[in-house]
């Protein structure tokens, strides 16, 4: 049981480090801020892919 809790806490910590994901669950409308963040992330990943 303790191991499961530890694994969950590690997942949460890694999620916090990664930051919020630009893709929200389907069916939810994106706010302007979220769209901007998603666009920036897409541009960044494109640039990284070219390297």
C-alpha positions in Angstrom: 0.0 0.0 0.0 2.8 2.4 0.9 4.5 1.7 -2.4 1.4 2.6 -4.3 1.1 5.9 -2.4 4.8 6.6 -3.2 4.3 5.9 -6.9 1.3 8.2 -7.0 3.2 11.0 -5.3 6.1 10.6 -7.8 3.6 10.8 -10.6 2.1 14.0 -9.1 5.5 15.5 -8.6 6.6 14.8 -12.2 3.3 16.2 -13.4 4.0 19.4 -11.5 7.5 19.6 -12.9 6.2 19.2 -16.5 3.6 21.9 -15.9 0.0 21.9 -17.1 -0.6 20.0 -20.3 -1.8 22.1 -23.2 -4.5 19.5 -24.1 -7.5 19.6 -21.9 -10.1 16.8 -21.9 -12.3 16.7 -25.0 -15.6 18.5 -25.0 -14.2 21.5 -23.0 -13.9 24.8 -24.6 -10.4 26.3 -24.5 -9.9 29.7 -23.1 -7.8 32.2 -25.0 -4.9 31.8 -22.6 -5.0 28.0 -23.0 -5.0 28.3 -26.8 -2.0 30.6 -26.6 -0.2 28.3 -24.4 -1.0 25.3 -26.6 0.2 27.2 -29.7 3.5 28.2 -28.0 4.0 24.6 -27.0 3.4 23.4 -30.5 5.9 25.9 -31.9 8.5 24.9 -29.3 8.1 21.2 -30.1 8.4 21.9 -33.8 11.7 23.8 -33.2 13.0 21.0 -31.0 12.1 18.4 -33.7 14.1 20.2 -36.3 17.3 20.1 -34.2 
